[in-house]
Amino acid sequence: MRSVGRLVVCPTPIGNVEDITLRVLAALREADIIACEDTRRTGVLLKSYGVSAKLVSYHEQNERARTAELVKRMHAGEVVALVSDAGMPVVSDPGFVLVRGCVAAGLAVEVLPGPSAALAALVASALPADHWRFAGFLPRRRAELTAEFAGTETLVAFESPRRVAATLAVLAEADAQRPVAVCRELTKVHEEVVRGSAAELAARYAEQAPRGEVVLVIGPAQAASGADSERALAAVRRLVTAGAKPRVAAAVVAELTGTSANALYRALTA
């Protein structure tokens, strides 16, 4: 009788196929089945390393149904490797439902280290890395976007190349001199990191949008003075007293004052 199986989360290269780790290759060779976002793309990667494995699709449209199937297979003793098209599964990629499903079922989950576009961009940006936040894909609504920019930590986020200019224009309206790095096609042949102010880069990409996959790294907003923070918090309290929801009030005041919406909300509910 076979022992209970497990899930092995395997990050894959974000561009350069040589960035795969030896541990990931070993895990992919040893797995009974590999759950992948795109079987064709993963098939190309495996072929380049001579790995022969059984593949099954696992993506946003089928992850709940597929999770039940894979958990059943692991209970029967199989080892399942999970990969996405690039980088670490679960981080802005499918996989969360499967990891949660394994934990709920009492199955072991092993996570292997590997390539990360967010970390590579953060380091390449030359912006503060001691206190930073990953936002995934940026929201499209202006108010939500402005709220994302209000934090006093470095912000790392994914953005569509078609929206880079518009996103940076919103940032430049609030703080034209905010430092930004636009990291494009990381680890690939045409890798490029462009650093400058929000105003400079908004103008640059308004003329010609960047090509390929983009990671934005935005320096921290300047912290408001103690007096400014108190006035902002007082404004939030007045809005809430008038009937506004706390998070909405905090976001509105943050947009107008440049303070952190999260900080205002925490102070309000403390």
Residue, then its C-alpha position, 0 to 999 in steps of 0.5 A: m500500500r502506498s503512503v499518503g502523497r503530497l503537493v510540491v509547489c514548483p516555481t518556474p522561470i519568468g523568462n530565461v529557461e536556465d533559471i530553473t533550479l535543480r530541486v524543481l527539476a528533480a521534483l518535476r521528474e519524480a512527480d506522478i502528475i504535474a498540474c500546470e496552467d498551460t500544458r503546452r507551455t509547460g510541455v515546452l519547458l519540460k522538453s528542453y530538460g528531457v523531462s517526461a511527465k503526465l500533465v493535467s491542466y489547472h487554471e482559474q476556470n477549472e481549479r475548484a473541480r481539479t482540486a477535488e480530483l488532485v486531492k483524491r489522487m494525493h490521498a491515494g499516494e500520488v505526488v502532485a507538482l504544481v506549476s504556473d506559466a512563470g514564477m511562483p504559483v499562487v502569487s497572482d497565478p492559480g494555485f491558492v485553491l489547491v494549496r488550501g484544499c491540501v491543508a484542509a485535507g491534512l496533506a503535506v505541502e512542500v514549497l520550493p524556492g525559485p524565480s520571482a518577478a516581484l523580487a527581481a524588480l524590487v532589487a533592480s529598482a534601487l528603491p528602498a527594500d526594507h519595507w515594501r508591499f506587493a499589490g499584484f495587478l493594479p486596480r483600474r478605478r481611479a480612486e482605488l488606484t490612488a489609494e494604492f499609491a498612498g502607502t509609505e512603503t515601496l510598492v511592487a505591482f504588475e501592470s499591462p503595458r497598455r496601461v503603464a502611461a495612464t497609471l503613471a499619469v495618475l501617480a504624477e498628478a498626486d506626486a510628480q517627483r515620486p520615484v518609479a522604476v519600470c521593469r520590463e521583460l525581466t530575465k529575457v533578451h530585451e530586459e530593461v529597467v527604466r528609472g525616473s520620476a512619475a512625471e518623467l516616465a508618464a511622459r515617456y510612455a505616453e509617447q510609446a507604450p512599453r512592450g512585454e511584461v511589466v513590473l512597476v516599482i514605486g517609491p514610498a510616499q512621503a509620510a505626512s507630518g503629525a499635525d497633517s495626520e491628525r487633521a486627516l483623521a479628524a476629516v475621516r471621523r467627520l465623514v463616518t459620523a455623517g454616514a460614510k463607511p470607514r474604508v470609503a472615508a479613509a480612501v477619500v481623505a487619503e486621495l485628497t491629502g496624500t496620507s495612507a488610507n490603511a493608516l487612517y483606517r487603522a487609526l480610526t478603528a484602533 
